[in-house]
C-alpha cells in the first residue's frame, strides 16, 4: 500500500506540475519543486491512513455490536452480493 501510494503520488504530481504544463506551454515547476510537493502529499496520505485505520476499526466494531452479528452478516452479504471474489 505504501509503495503503490508513493508511485501514484509521484505520477500525479509530475503530470500535474511538470509534464502537462510544459506540453501546454504554461509555466511549470522544476523537478525539485514537484518532488517536494510529492513527498509532502505522500506523508500526509500516510499519516492520515495511520490515524484513520484504528478509527475505522472502532466504528466498524461499534456498528457490528449495534446491529448484532447476525444482522451485520446479513447486510454484508447484501452489500457484496455481486462480489466476484466471493
DSSP file (Angstrom, degrees, kcal/mol; ACC not computed):
  #  RESIDUE AA STRUCTURE BP1 BP2  ACC     N-H-->O    O-->H-N    N-H-->O    O-->H-N    TCO  KAPPA ALPHA  PHI   PSI    X-CA   Y-CA   Z-CA
    1    1 A X     >        0   0    0      0, 0.0     4,-2.3     0, 0.0     5,-0.2   0.000 360.0 360.0 360.0 -44.4    0.0    0.0    0.0
    2    2 A X  H  >  +     0   0    0      1,-0.2     4,-2.0     2,-0.2     5,-0.1   0.914 360.0  45.8 -65.5 -42.2    2.7    2.5    0.9
    3    3 A X  H  > S+     0   0    0      2,-0.2     4,-2.5     1,-0.2    -1,-0.2   0.923 113.5  48.1 -68.7 -43.5    4.7    1.8   -2.3
    4    4 A X  H  > S+     0   0    0      1,-0.2     4,-2.5     2,-0.2    -1,-0.2   0.884 111.7  50.6 -65.7 -37.1    1.7    2.0   -4.6
    5    5 A X  H  X S+     0   0    0     -4,-2.3     4,-2.6     2,-0.2    -1,-0.2   0.900 110.8  49.5 -64.9 -40.2    0.5    5.2   -2.9
    6    6 A X  H  X S+     0   0    0     -4,-2.0     4,-2.5    -5,-0.2    -2,-0.2   0.930 111.9  47.4 -64.2 -45.7    4.0    6.7   -3.4
    7    7 A X  H  X S+     0   0    0     -4,-2.5     4,-2.5     1,-0.2    -2,-0.2   0.932 112.9  49.4 -61.6 -45.6    4.1    5.7   -7.0
    8    8 A X  H  X S+     0   0    0     -4,-2.5     4,-2.6     1,-0.2     5,-0.2   0.921 111.4  49.3 -59.0 -45.6    0.6    7.1   -7.6
    9    9 A X  H  X S+     0   0    0     -4,-2.6     4,-2.5     1,-0.2     5,-0.3   0.916 111.4  48.6 -62.2 -44.4    1.6   10.4   -5.9
   10   10 A X  H  X S+     0   0    0     -4,-2.5     4,-2.6     2,-0.2     5,-0.2   0.928 113.2  47.2 -62.8 -45.0    4.8   10.8   -7.9
   11   11 A X  H  X S+     0   0    0     -4,-2.5     4,-2.5    -5,-0.2     5,-0.2   0.945 114.9  44.9 -62.9 -48.6    3.0   10.1  -11.2
   12   12 A X  H  X S+     0   0    0     -4,-2.6     4,-2.8     2,-0.2     5,-0.2   0.926 116.1  45.6 -63.8 -45.6    0.1   12.5  -10.5
   13   13 A X  H  X S+     0   0    0     -4,-2.5     4,-2.9    -5,-0.2     5,-0.5   0.923 113.2  49.8 -65.1 -44.5    2.3   15.3   -9.2
   14   14 A X  H  X>S+     0   0    0     -4,-2.6     5,-2.5    -5,-0.3     4,-1.8   0.921 115.2  44.2 -61.2 -43.0    4.7   15.0  -12.1
   15   15 A X  I  <>S+     0   0    0     -4,-2.5     5,-2.2    -5,-0.2     6,-0.4   0.939 118.3  43.5 -64.7 -46.3    1.9   15.1  -14.6
   16   16 A X  I  <5S+     0   0    0     -4,-2.8    -2,-0.2    -5,-0.2    -1,-0.2   0.859 127.4  25.7 -70.8 -36.6    0.1   17.9  -13.0
   17   17 A X  I  <5S+     0   0    0     -4,-2.9    12,-2.3    -5,-0.2    -3,-0.2   0.645 134.7  16.3-106.9 -16.6    3.0   20.2  -12.2
   18   18 A X  I  X5S+     0   0    0     -4,-1.8     4,-1.6    -5,-0.5    -3,-0.2   0.742 121.2  37.9-119.9 -60.1    5.7   19.3  -14.7
   19   19 A X  I  ><S+     0   0    0     -5,-2.5     4,-2.5     2,-0.2     5,-0.2   0.968 116.9  42.1 -69.6 -57.9    4.6   17.4  -17.8
   20   20 A X  H  ><S+     0   0    0     -5,-2.2     4,-2.1    -6,-0.2     6,-0.2   0.917 115.7  48.2 -62.0 -45.9    1.2   18.8  -18.7
   21   21 A X  H  4>S+     0   0    0     -6,-0.4     5,-2.8     1,-0.2     4,-0.4   0.899 112.9  50.0 -61.3 -36.7    2.1   22.5  -18.1
   22   22 A X  H ><5S+     0   0    0     -4,-1.6     3,-0.8     1,-0.2    -2,-0.2   0.910 111.3  48.3 -66.3 -41.0    5.3   22.0  -20.2
   23   23 A X  H 3<5S+     0   0    0     -4,-2.5    -1,-0.2     1,-0.2    -2,-0.2   0.839 113.1  48.0 -66.2 -32.8    3.3   20.4  -23.0
   24   24 A X  T 3<5S-     0   0    0     -4,-2.1    -1,-0.2    -5,-0.2    -2,-0.2   0.450 115.1-115.6 -88.0  -0.7    0.7   23.1  -22.9
   25   25 A X  T < 5S+     0   0    0     -3,-0.8    -3,-0.2    -4,-0.4     2,-0.2   0.716  72.3 131.0  75.3  20.5    3.4   25.8  -22.9
   26   26 A X      < -     0   0    0     -5,-2.8    -1,-0.3    -6,-0.2     2,-0.1  -0.548  69.5 -78.3 -98.8 168.0    2.4   27.1  -19.5
   27   27 A X        -     0   0    0     -2,-0.2     2,-0.3    -3,-0.1    -1,-0.1  -0.423  55.5-172.3 -63.8 137.9    4.7   27.8  -16.6
   28   28 A X        -     0   0    0     -2,-0.1   -10,-0.2    -7,-0.1     2,-0.1  -0.894  22.2-106.4-132.4 163.0    5.7   24.6  -14.8
   29   29 A X        -     0   0    0    -12,-2.3     2,-0.1    -2,-0.3    -8,-0.0  -0.456  37.7-105.4 -84.4 158.3    7.5   23.7  -11.6
   30   30 A X     >  -     0   0    0     -2,-0.1     4,-2.4     1,-0.1     5,-0.2  -0.333  33.3-106.6 -74.5 166.0   11.0   22.3  -11.6
   31   31 A X  H  > S+     0   0    0      1,-0.2     4,-2.2     2,-0.2     5,-0.1   0.863 121.8  54.1 -62.1 -35.5   11.5   18.6  -10.8
   32   32 A X  H  > S+     0   0    0      2,-0.2     4,-1.9     1,-0.2    -1,-0.2   0.906 108.4  47.5 -66.1 -42.0   12.8   19.5   -7.4
   33   33 A X  H  > S+     0   0    0      1,-0.2     4,-2.3     2,-0.2    -2,-0.2   0.911 112.3  49.9 -65.0 -41.8    9.7   21.5   -6.6
   34   34 A X  H  X S+     0   0    0     -4,-2.4     4,-2.7     1,-0.2    -2,-0.2   0.881 108.5  53.6 -63.3 -37.5    7.5   18.7   -7.8
   35   35 A X  H  X S+     0   0    0     -4,-2.2     4,-2.6     2,-0.2    -1,-0.2   0.889 108.2  49.5 -64.9 -39.2    9.4   16.2   -5.7
   36   36 A X  H  X S+     0   0    0     -4,-1.9     4,-2.5     2,-0.2    -2,-0.2   0.931 113.2  46.1 -65.3 -45.3    8.8   18.3   -2.6
   37   37 A X  H  X S+     0   0    0     -4,-2.3     4,-2.6     2,-0.2    -2,-0.2   0.914 113.6  50.4 -62.1 -42.7    5.1   18.6   -3.3
   38   38 A X  H  X S+     0   0    0     -4,-2.7     4,-2.4     2,-0.2    -2,-0.2   0.923 111.6  46.4 -62.4 -46.4    5.0   14.8   -4.0
   39   39 A X  H  X S+     0   0    0     -4,-2.6     4,-2.5     2,-0.2    -1,-0.2   0.915 112.6  50.4 -64.5 -42.8    6.8   13.9   -0.7
   40   40 A X  H  X S+     0   0    0     -4,-2.5     4,-2.3     2,-0.2    -2,-0.2   0.927 111.9  47.6 -60.8 -45.8    4.6   16.2    1.3
   41   41 A X  H  X S+     0   0    0     -4,-2.6     4,-2.5     1,-0.2    -1,-0.2   0.909 111.5  50.7 -61.4 -42.1    1.4   14.7   -0.2
   42   42 A X  H  X S+     0   0    0     -4,-2.4     4,-2.5     1,-0.2    -2,-0.2   0.914 109.8  49.5 -64.1 -42.4    2.7   11.2    0.4
   43   43 A X  H  X S+     0   0    0     -4,-2.5     4,-2.7     2,-0.2     5,-0.2   0.913 111.1  50.3 -63.1 -42.1    3.5   12.0    4.0
   44   44 A X  H  X S+     0   0    0     -4,-2.3     4,-2.5     1,-0.2    -2,-0.2   0.932 111.9  47.4 -60.9 -45.6    0.0   13.5    4.5
   45   45 A X  H  X S+     0   0    0     -4,-2.5     4,-2.3     2,-0.2    -2,-0.2   0.910 113.4  48.6 -61.6 -42.8   -1.6   10.4    3.0
   46   46 A X  H  X S+     0   0    0     -4,-2.5     4,-2.3     2,-0.2    -2,-0.2   0.930 112.5  46.7 -65.0 -46.7    0.4    8.1    5.1
   47   47 A X  H  X S+     0   0    0     -4,-2.7     4,-2.4     1,-0.2     5,-0.2   0.915 112.4  50.9 -62.5 -43.2   -0.3    9.9    8.4
   48   48 A X  H  X S+     0   0    0     -4,-2.5     4,-2.9    -5,-0.2     5,-0.2   0.906 110.3  49.4 -61.0 -42.3   -4.0   10.1    7.5
   49   49 A X  H  X S+     0   0    0     -4,-2.3     4,-1.8     2,-0.2    -2,-0.2   0.908 111.6  48.7 -63.8 -41.8   -4.0    6.3    6.8
   50   50 A X  H  X S+     0   0    0     -4,-2.3     4,-0.7     1,-0.2    -2,-0.2   0.897 117.2  41.8 -65.4 -40.3   -2.3    5.5   10.1
   51   51 A X  H  X S+     0   0    0     -4,-2.4     4,-0.9    -5,-0.2    -2,-0.2   0.904 117.4  45.5 -73.4 -42.2   -4.6    7.8   12.1
   52   52 A X  H  X S+     0   0    0     -4,-2.9     4,-3.0    -5,-0.2     5,-0.2   0.750  96.0  73.2 -78.8 -24.3   -7.8    6.7   10.4
   53   53 A X  H  X S+     0   0    0     -4,-1.8     4,-2.1    -5,-0.2    -1,-0.2   0.942 101.7  41.6 -58.6 -50.8   -7.3    2.9   10.4
   54   54 A X  H  X S+     0   0    0     -4,-0.7     4,-2.4     2,-0.2    -1,-0.2   0.886 114.3  53.6 -64.1 -35.3   -8.0    2.5   14.1
   55   55 A X  H  X S+     0   0    0     -4,-0.9     4,-2.5     2,-0.2    -2,-0.2   0.939 109.8  46.9 -62.5 -46.6  -10.9    5.0   13.9
   56   56 A X  H  X S+     0   0    0     -4,-3.0     4,-2.6     1,-0.2    -1,-0.2   0.875 110.9  52.4 -63.7 -37.2  -12.5    3.0   11.1
   57   57 A X  H  X S+     0   0    0     -4,-2.1     4,-2.4    -5,-0.2    -1,-0.2   0.904 110.2  48.6 -64.6 -40.8  -11.9   -0.3   13.0
   58   58 A X  H  X S+     0   0    0     -4,-2.4     4,-2.4     2,-0.2    -2,-0.2   0.918 112.8  47.2 -64.8 -43.6  -13.6    1.2   16.1
   59   59 A X  H  X S+     0   0    0     -4,-2.5     4,-2.6     2,-0.2     5,-0.2   0.916 111.6  51.4 -64.6 -42.6  -16.6    2.4   14.0
   60   60 A X  H  X S+     0   0    0     -4,-2.6     4,-2.5     1,-0.2    -2,-0.2   0.926 111.7  47.2 -59.1 -45.9  -16.9   -0.9   12.3
   61   61 A X  H  X S+     0   0    0     -4,-2.4     4,-2.6     2,-0.2    -1,-0.2   0.895 111.6  50.5 -63.3 -40.8  -16.9   -2.7   15.7
   62   62 A X  H  X S+     0   0    0     -4,-2.4     4,-2.5     2,-0.2    -2,-0.2   0.909 112.0  46.8 -65.3 -42.3  -19.5   -0.3   17.1
   63   63 A X  H  X S+     0   0    0     -4,-2.6     4,-2.6     2,-0.2     5,-0.3   0.920 112.9  49.9 -65.0 -42.9  -21.8   -0.8   14.1
   64   64 A X  H  X S+     0   0    0     -4,-2.5     4,-2.1    -5,-0.2     8,-0.3   0.908 113.7  45.0 -63.1 -42.3  -21.4   -4.5   14.3
   65   65 A X  H  < S+     0   0    0     -4,-2.6    -1,-0.2     2,-0.2    -2,-0.2   0.893 113.3  51.3 -67.4 -38.9  -22.2   -4.5   18.0
   66   66 A X  H  < S+     0   0    0     -4,-2.5    -2,-0.2    -5,-0.2    -1,-0.2   0.887 118.3  36.3 -66.5 -39.3  -25.1   -2.2   17.5
   67   67 A X  H  < S-     0   0    0     -4,-2.6     4,-0.4    -5,-0.2    -1,-0.2   0.798 112.5-120.8 -80.9 -29.5  -26.6   -4.3   14.7
   68   68 A X     X  -     0   0    0     -4,-2.1     4,-2.6    -5,-0.3     5,-0.2   0.017  27.9 -86.4  93.0 150.1  -25.7   -7.7   16.2
   69   69 A X  H  > S+     0   0    0      1,-0.2     4,-2.3     2,-0.2     5,-0.2   0.885 125.9  50.1 -61.3 -42.2  -23.5  -10.3   14.5
   70   70 A X  H  > S+     0   0    0      2,-0.2     4,-2.0     1,-0.2    -1,-0.2   0.942 114.1  43.2 -64.9 -47.5  -26.4  -11.9   12.6
   71   71 A X  H  > S+     0   0    0     -4,-0.4     4,-2.4     2,-0.2     5,-0.2   0.895 113.3  52.6 -65.5 -40.6  -27.8   -8.6   11.2
   72   72 A X  H  X S+     0   0    0     -4,-2.6     4,-2.2    -8,-0.3    -1,-0.2   0.911 110.0  48.4 -61.7 -42.5  -24.3   -7.3   10.3
   73   73 A X  H  X S+     0   0    0     -4,-2.3     4,-2.3    -5,-0.2    -1,-0.2   0.890 109.4  53.7 -63.9 -39.6  -23.6  -10.5    8.4
   74   74 A X  H  X S+     0   0    0     -4,-2.0     4,-1.9     1,-0.2    -2,-0.2   0.939 111.0  44.7 -60.1 -48.6  -26.9  -10.2    6.6
   75   75 A X  H  X S+     0   0    0     -4,-2.4     4,-2.6     1,-0.2    -1,-0.2   0.857 110.7  54.8 -66.4 -35.0  -26.1   -6.6    5.5
   76   76 A X  H  X S+     0   0    0     -4,-2.2     4,-1.8     2,-0.2    -1,-0.2   0.906 107.7  49.6 -64.5 -40.9  -22.6   -7.6    4.5
   77   77 A X  H  < S+     0   0    0     -4,-2.3    -2,-0.2     2,-0.2    -1,-0.2   0.903 112.4  47.9 -64.3 -40.1  -24.0  -10.4    2.2
   78   78 A X  H >< S+     0   0    0     -4,-1.9     3,-1.2     1,-0.2     4,-0.2   0.927 111.8  49.8 -64.5 -44.4  -26.4   -7.9    0.6
   79   79 A X  H 3< S+     0   0    0     -4,-2.6     3,-0.2     1,-0.3    -1,-0.2   0.822 120.2  36.0 -65.1 -31.3  -23.6   -5.4    0.1
   80   80 A X  T >< S+     0   0    0     -4,-1.8     3,-1.6    -5,-0.2    -1,-0.3   0.003  77.4 122.1-111.9  27.2  -21.3   -7.9   -1.5
   81   81 A X  T <  S+     0   0    0     -3,-1.2    -1,-0.2     1,-0.3    -2,-0.1   0.835  83.5  37.8 -61.0 -34.0  -23.9  -10.0   -3.4
   82   82 A X  T 3  S+     0   0    0     -3,-0.2     2,-0.5    -4,-0.2    -1,-0.3   0.195  81.9 134.3-103.4  16.2  -22.2   -9.4   -6.7
   83   83 A X    X   -     0   0    0     -3,-1.6     3,-1.3     1,-0.2    -3,-0.1  -0.537  45.7-155.2 -68.2 116.4  -18.7   -9.6   -5.4
   84   84 A X  T 3  S+     0   0    0     -2,-0.5    -1,-0.2     1,-0.3    -3,-0.0   0.668  89.1  63.2 -69.9 -14.2  -16.8  -11.8   -7.9
   85   85 A X  T 3         0   0    0      1,-0.2    -1,-0.3    -3,-0.0    -2,-0.1   0.593 360.0 360.0 -86.1 -10.1  -14.2  -12.8   -5.3
   86   86 A X    <         0   0    0     -3,-1.3    -1,-0.2    -6,-0.2    -2,-0.2   0.439 360.0 360.0 -95.9 360.0  -16.8  -14.5   -3.0
